[in-house]
Amino acid sequence: MQPRPFNKPVLLKAAVLIVILGAAAGSAQAAEPISVDRQSGLLHLVRQDCGSCHGMTLKGGLGPGLLPVNLQDKPDDTLVDIILDGVPETPMPPWRPLLAPGEAAWIVTQLKKGLK
């Protein structure tokens, strides 16, 4: 009995489906609600830790300004990546050890709205 050859179109469709389902699972994780206490902690982190380089009023300092006007043309996913992974060869550190991707996305949303 000879083995059946692989059906390449079916394998391709299966691979695409796996990628789509994986992306959906990742976005579902990012959409998990963040508790009010954690939101408060994240805002404190932005004001204190981010503010130490980006300016206490987030208008800029060692790092660029983080006001809505500075961020409006930047894609959210790029900003999330910068927060999580830092910027090599600059003082911008990676925050991935302390933040989940959904938390970084929440921070980006808050920065683009303007912190209260």
URKA-V796630 format. One line per field, one symbol per residue. ss: DSSP state (2 for helix, 1 for strand, 0 for the rest). psi: psi as a letter, one per 20 degrees, with the letter a starting at -180 (. if undefined). A space follows every 10 residues. Layout:
# URKA-V796630
ss=???
psi=???
This chain:
# URKA-V796630
ss=0000000222 2222222222 2222222222 0000022222 2222222222 2222000000 0000000222 2000022222 2222200000 0000000000 2222222222 222000
psi=pqqpqqnghg gghggggggg hgghgghhgh ipqpqhghgg hghggggggh hhhjphjkiq chrrqkqhhh ihjppghghg ggghiaoqkr iorpjhhiqq hhghhggggg hhhpq.
